[in-house]
Amino acid sequence: MTRALVTGASAGLGRAIAERLAAEGHDVTGVDRDHPGAEAPFAHIACDLADRDSVDALAARLIEDGPFDQTVLNAGISATGPFEAIPAKAHARVMAVNAEAPMVLCAALARAGALSRGGRVVFVSSLSHFTGYPGAASYAAAKDALAVYARSIRKPFARTLGVTVSAAFPGPLRTDHAARHAPAGADAEKRMAPDVAARLILAEAARGRAVIVPGARARWMALAGRIAPAAVTGAMRRIVYDKLDRAVW
């Protein structure tokens, strides 16, 4: 049985990915601050990824449990609202969970030989990588950093470790987390279901895709962001920032 690791596995996209991997026959270890419930088809390790000491302890434990054939570094949090209205500690927590923790864990696993040769590492970034994200600046910055990190290690990991590295850039998802940070009145039905995104991401990762943008709507948005970044950022400001009625972190 192959081993899989998924961070942020208790809910949303991470839960969908962990459940799909388990259904495919992988022995899955899920990491999350919250417990996934007794019905979860995977093992759970509790960890607050914003706490560096906890992350270092987690890395040591995972090295003992490895090696992992599939590693999906998915955990992410957000802070939405006017940038100046959000406490500095909230921005720091976003950066720690979304960028620092996955980099630290990936480096530790690679250094210890806890990534299986022929295996895969998937970093879950965000569609915001392709455009500005007014109203969620630190979230966008952290996810952008993760995308650049994934691109930077892709060739060295393939050459020295025999490990494929992918970055996934999902758009808005139909999750409680997204609903908590969305403007009032946002239509959740327009967001992609987590299980659909999980299926698309894992299928593309299995094909060795370096860049994974799940869904036609997300691919169109990514293309538009590249062609007309100012226009798309302006649209994001109108769709998100101008409609935010509260700061949430």
C-alpha positions as CSV (number, residue, x, y, z in Angstrom):
1,M,0.0,0.0,0.0
2,T,1.4,3.4,-1.0
3,R,1.5,6.2,1.6
4,A,0.0,9.7,1.1
5,L,0.2,12.9,3.2
6,V,-2.4,15.6,3.0
7,T,-2.3,18.8,5.0
8,G,-5.5,20.7,5.8
9,A,-7.3,17.4,5.5
10,S,-10.2,17.8,7.9
11,A,-12.4,20.0,5.6
12,G,-12.8,21.5,2.2
13,L,-10.5,20.6,-0.6
14,G,-8.0,18.8,1.7
15,R,-10.7,16.5,3.0
16,A,-11.9,15.8,-0.6
17,I,-8.3,15.0,-1.6
18,A,-7.6,12.8,1.4
19,E,-10.9,10.8,0.9
20,R,-10.2,10.3,-2.8
21,L,-6.7,9.1,-2.1
22,A,-8.0,6.7,0.6
23,A,-10.7,5.4,-1.8
24,E,-7.9,4.7,-4.3
25,G,-6.2,2.5,-1.8
26,H,-3.6,4.8,-0.4
27,D,-2.7,4.7,3.3
28,V,-3.4,8.4,4.1
29,T,-2.1,10.6,6.9
30,G,-4.1,13.8,7.3
31,V,-2.7,16.8,9.1
32,D,-5.0,19.5,10.5
33,R,-5.6,21.6,13.6
34,D,-9.2,20.3,13.7
35,H,-10.2,16.7,14.0
36,P,-11.8,15.2,10.9
37,G,-14.3,13.1,12.8
38,A,-14.4,9.4,13.5
39,E,-15.8,8.6,10.1
40,A,-12.7,9.9,8.3
41,P,-11.0,7.2,6.2
42,F,-7.5,8.3,7.1
43,A,-5.2,8.8,10.1
44,H,-5.2,12.2,11.7
45,I,-2.3,14.2,13.2
46,A,-3.3,17.4,15.0
47,C,-1.0,20.3,14.3
48,D,-1.3,24.1,14.3
49,L,0.7,24.9,11.2
50,A,1.0,28.6,12.3
51,D,3.2,27.5,15.2
52,R,6.8,26.8,14.0
53,D,7.7,24.6,17.0
54,S,4.7,22.4,16.2
55,V,5.6,22.3,12.5
56,D,9.2,21.2,13.3
57,A,7.8,18.5,15.6
58,L,5.4,17.4,12.9
59,A,8.2,17.2,10.4
60,A,10.1,14.8,12.7
61,R,7.1,12.6,13.1
62,L,6.3,12.5,9.4
63,I,9.9,11.5,8.6
64,E,9.5,8.5,10.9
65,D,6.1,7.6,9.2
66,G,7.4,8.1,5.7
67,P,8.4,7.8,2.9
68,F,5.3,9.2,1.2
69,D,4.4,8.4,-2.4
70,Q,2.0,11.3,-2.6
71,T,2.4,14.5,-0.7
72,V,-0.3,17.2,-1.0
73,L,0.5,20.4,0.9
74,N,-2.9,22.0,0.8
75,A,-3.6,23.7,4.2
76,G,-4.5,27.3,3.8
77,I,-6.2,30.1,5.7
78,S,-7.2,33.6,4.8
79,A,-7.7,37.1,6.2
80,T,-10.2,39.3,4.3
81,G,-11.1,43.0,4.5
82,P,-9.2,46.3,4.1
83,F,-5.5,45.4,4.6
84,E,-5.0,48.1,7.3
85,A,-8.1,46.8,9.3
86,I,-6.6,43.3,9.8
87,P,-4.1,42.9,12.7
88,A,-0.5,42.2,11.9
89,K,-0.6,39.0,13.8
90,A,-3.4,37.8,11.4
91,H,-1.3,38.5,8.4
92,A,1.6,36.7,9.9
93,R,-0.5,33.7,10.6
94,V,-1.7,33.6,7.0
95,M,1.9,33.7,5.8
96,A,3.0,31.0,8.3
97,V,0.2,28.5,7.4
98,N,0.1,29.1,3.7
99,A,3.7,29.6,2.8
100,E,6.2,28.9,5.6
101,A,4.8,25.6,6.8
102,P,4.6,23.8,3.4
103,M,8.1,24.9,2.6
104,V,9.5,23.8,5.9
105,L,7.7,20.4,5.7
106,C,8.7,19.8,2.1
107,A,12.3,20.6,2.7
108,A,12.5,18.4,5.8
109,L,10.9,15.4,4.1
110,A,13.2,15.8,1.1
111,R,16.3,16.2,3.2
112,A,15.5,13.0,5.2
113,G,14.6,10.9,2.1
114,A,11.0,10.7,3.2
115,L,9.6,11.5,-0.3
116,S,9.5,8.2,-2.3
117,R,11.4,8.1,-5.6
118,G,8.8,8.2,-8.4
119,G,6.4,10.0,-6.1
120,R,4.6,13.3,-6.3
121,V,4.4,16.5,-4.4
122,V,1.5,18.9,-5.0
123,F,1.4,22.4,-3.6
124,V,-2.1,23.9,-3.5
125,S,-1.7,27.6,-4.4
126,S,-4.6,29.7,-5.7
127,L,-6.0,31.2,-8.8
128,S,-5.1,34.6,-7.3
129,H,-1.5,33.8,-8.5
130,F,-2.6,35.0,-11.9
131,T,-4.1,38.3,-10.8
132,G,-4.4,40.8,-7.9
133,Y,-6.7,39.9,-5.0
134,P,-7.9,43.2,-3.4
135,G,-9.4,42.3,0.0
136,A,-7.2,39.3,0.6
137,A,-3.7,40.7,0.0
138,S,-1.7,38.5,2.5
139,Y,-3.5,35.4,1.3
140,A,-2.6,36.2,-2.3
141,A,1.0,37.0,-1.3
142,A,1.4,33.7,0.6
143,K,-0.1,31.6,-2.2
144,D,2.0,33.4,-4.8
145,A,5.1,32.6,-2.7
146,L,4.1,28.9,-2.7
147,A,3.7,28.9,-6.5
148,V,7.2,30.4,-7.0
149,Y,8.7,27.9,-4.5
150,A,7.1,25.0,-6.4
151,R,8.4,26.2,-9.7
152,S,11.9,26.7,-8.2
153,I,12.3,23.2,-6.8
154,R,10.6,21.3,-9.7
155,K,13.7,20.5,-11.7
156,P,16.1,19.9,-8.8
157,F,13.6,17.5,-7.2
158,A,13.1,15.6,-10.5
159,R,16.8,15.4,-11.1
160,T,18.1,14.5,-7.6
161,L,15.1,12.8,-5.9
162,G,13.1,11.5,-8.8
163,V,10.0,13.3,-7.5
164,T,7.5,15.2,-9.6
165,V,6.4,18.6,-8.3
166,S,3.1,20.2,-9.3
167,A,1.4,23.4,-8.3
168,A,-2.4,23.6,-8.3
169,F,-4.3,26.8,-8.7
170,P,-8.0,26.2,-7.8
171,G,-10.5,29.0,-8.1
172,P,-13.4,29.7,-5.6
173,L,-14.6,26.5,-4.0
174,R,-17.9,25.6,-2.3
175,T,-16.5,25.3,1.2
176,D,-17.3,26.7,4.7
177,H,-14.0,28.5,4.6
178,A,-14.8,30.3,1.4
179,A,-18.3,31.2,2.6
180,R,-16.8,32.7,5.8
181,H,-14.6,35.1,3.8
182,A,-16.9,35.8,0.9
183,P,-18.9,39.1,0.6
184,A,-22.4,39.1,1.8
185,G,-24.8,37.7,-0.8
186,A,-22.1,35.8,-2.8
187,D,-23.6,32.8,-4.7
188,A,-21.9,29.6,-3.5
189,E,-23.4,27.7,-6.4
190,K,-21.0,29.4,-8.7
191,R,-18.1,27.9,-6.9
192,M,-16.6,24.5,-7.8
193,A,-17.4,21.6,-5.5
194,P,-14.3,20.4,-3.5
195,D,-14.6,16.8,-4.7
196,V,-14.6,17.9,-8.4
197,A,-11.5,20.0,-7.8
198,A,-9.8,17.1,-5.9
199,R,-10.5,14.7,-8.8
200,L,-9.1,17.2,-11.4
201,I,-6.0,18.1,-9.4
202,L,-5.1,14.5,-8.6
203,A,-5.6,13.4,-12.2
204,E,-3.4,16.1,-13.6
205,A,-0.7,15.5,-10.9
206,A,-0.7,11.8,-11.9
207,R,0.0,12.9,-15.5
208,G,3.0,14.9,-14.2
209,R,1.5,18.3,-14.9
210,A,3.6,21.1,-13.5
211,V,0.8,23.7,-13.5
212,I,-2.8,22.6,-12.7
213,V,-5.7,24.9,-13.1
214,P,-8.8,22.9,-12.4
215,G,-11.9,23.7,-14.5
216,A,-12.6,25.7,-17.6
217,R,-13.8,28.8,-15.7
218,A,-10.6,28.9,-13.7
219,R,-8.4,28.4,-16.8
220,W,-10.2,31.3,-18.5
221,M,-9.6,33.5,-15.5
222,A,-6.0,32.6,-15.4
223,L,-5.6,33.4,-19.1
224,A,-7.4,36.7,-18.6
225,G,-5.2,37.6,-15.7
226,R,-2.1,37.1,-17.8
227,I,-3.4,39.1,-20.8
228,A,-5.1,42.0,-19.0
229,P,-3.9,42.0,-15.4
230,A,-5.1,45.5,-14.6
231,A,-8.6,44.8,-15.9
232,V,-8.9,41.5,-14.1
233,T,-7.6,43.0,-10.8
234,G,-10.2,45.8,-11.2
235,A,-12.9,43.2,-11.7
236,M,-11.7,41.4,-8.5
237,R,-11.9,44.7,-6.6
238,R,-15.5,45.2,-7.7
239,I,-16.5,41.6,-7.2
240,V,-14.8,41.1,-3.8
241,Y,-13.3,44.1,-2.1
242,D,-16.1,46.6,-2.8
243,K,-18.6,44.2,-1.4
244,L,-16.9,43.2,1.7
245,D,-18.9,44.4,4.7
246,R,-16.5,43.1,7.4
247,A,-13.0,42.1,8.1
248,V,-12.5,38.4,8.8
249,W,-9.4,36.6,10.1
